[in-house]
Structures are given as structure tokens and as C-alpha cells.
Amino acid sequence: MRVAAIIPVRYASTRFQGKALAPILGKPMIQWVYERTIQAEVLDEVLVATDDERILRTVRAFGGRAALTSPHHQSGTDRIVEAGAGLSADIIVNVQGDEPLIKPEMITQAVAPLLEGEACPMVTLKYPLESPDELHNPNVVKVVTDKHDYALYFSRYPIPYDRAAACDVQKTTYWKHIGLYVYRWDFLQDWPKLEPSKLERLEQLEQLRVLENGYKIKVVASHYDSWGVDTAADIDRVHKILQSDKGVGDTRVSDPRGSAPDFT
């Protein structure tokens, strides 16, 4: 099966406009995401899907593949559906454009269930949550799963709510949701037919649309954590983490797959 990663990026982010181009250690954030993504050996191709010429030019300038998509999409998933139609892949990986700390191993972990024959249409990741600040931070999404590691619910609220321990991370196991998604292409093509759901609107979490429509999401426990950039303040945290990584400045784009067509 062919596996493609699509990185959906828009310029007009509500909380941090133009964050994809925000500099981190001398490189725009989208370059960090792209360079880490192409290191995942499970991928056959990688593409940035954007609605903005500035992002398109930036990606192509550092040697990446990018396609211009419609500016009218309501979500990153909608943008991926458009871009995916121009690819020949059986599995699509949605790598968030604001995850500069993503590790290629995380992509491999997330894709593995579908390559191994898992029947579900979608896979994502979780990581043990140990910080009280993250537990109560609405920008850090929490997830609970059943005994077979299928998602029961995602929330910005601390879940499960432990009345006895009053949501103490030292006494209760909480899981942070890492926003890396893997889809079967045949399922992803049906995404536009699914109306935004009630819980999705309340939580502002589009993966709840999948659960509310009766589909299963496999949730794999990752060996690695990640930290998305939601606000300008998050750049400082990511900057410090990347500075502490050995050889972090040595990653270079080396993707021989060429450029991508525009989708308009």
C-alpha cells in the first residue's frame, strides 16, 4: 500500500496568524515539520497543502513539495481531501503544520495498524500526560480509550474526571492526544459527506465527528511526546527544546520526488 503524508497549512490562524512562517532557529516552522516528516521511511510521498502563496513559495524555496488548495476549506481535513485526490495513495497521514517537534518514528507508529490489517478507518496517537498545567490547559486535548485502544472520547477538559483524586496526575493516568491522524483514503473521501457534529462544535475538535457518526478510531500509545504551536508564546518553548536536541541544525531537505501540481 502506498502511504502519503499531507501537511495542511493555512495562513490566517485565529490565535497566531502566519505561524507556519514563524522563525525557529533560523528556519520557518513549516520547514521543521516538513524536514522531520520526510524522514519517516514508511512514507512514499510528502506534500504541503496550503491556501496561501507565501507558504507555497516558502516550502518550494527550501526544496519541499507544496500545492495550492482552495481558501474556502473549513478544516485541515477538508484541505487534505482536496490535495489527496491528486495523489495515488491508499493511506493518508495528516501531519499538523504546527508540530515542529514531530518525530518520524511517531508517523511510523501511527501508520503501523493499517499496514498490519487493522479494520478501522482512522488511527491517531496518545502520550501519558504528567503535567498538571497540561491537564488543565484547553489547548492540550485529552483522550480516553476502551480496553482495545479505540477512542471513547476526546476533550479539552480533564478526562476522566477523578472525583477522589480531584484530577491528580500523580494518582490517575491521563492521556494527551497527539494530533497526528492516519486515514484510509476510501474513508477520507467520505469525509465531506459527514456534517459537523454537535460535540465537534462544542469542543472544537473535528475528530469527534468521526466518533459521532459511528466510526472507530484506533489510538496508539506513542513512545514520544510532541508540542504543538498554538500561540506565539509556544514558539519560545519549542525553541528551547530544539536547541537542546543534539544535531538539530543538521537536518536538510532531501526529497527527490519533485514539485506538486496546484489544486484550484
Secondary structure, DSSP 8 states (H G I E B T S, - for coil): --EEEEEEE-S--SSSTTGGG-EETTEEHHHHHHHHHTT-TT-SEEEEEES-HHHHHHHHHTT--EEE--TT-SSHHHHHHHHHTTS--SEEEEE-TT-TT--HHHHHHHHHHHHTT---SEEEEEEEE--HHHHT-TTS-EEEE-TTSBEEEEESS-SS--TTTTS-TTTS-EEEEEEEEEEEHHHHTTGGGS---HHHHHHT-THHHHHHTT--EEEEE-SS------SHHHHHHHHHHHHHSTTGGG-----TT-------
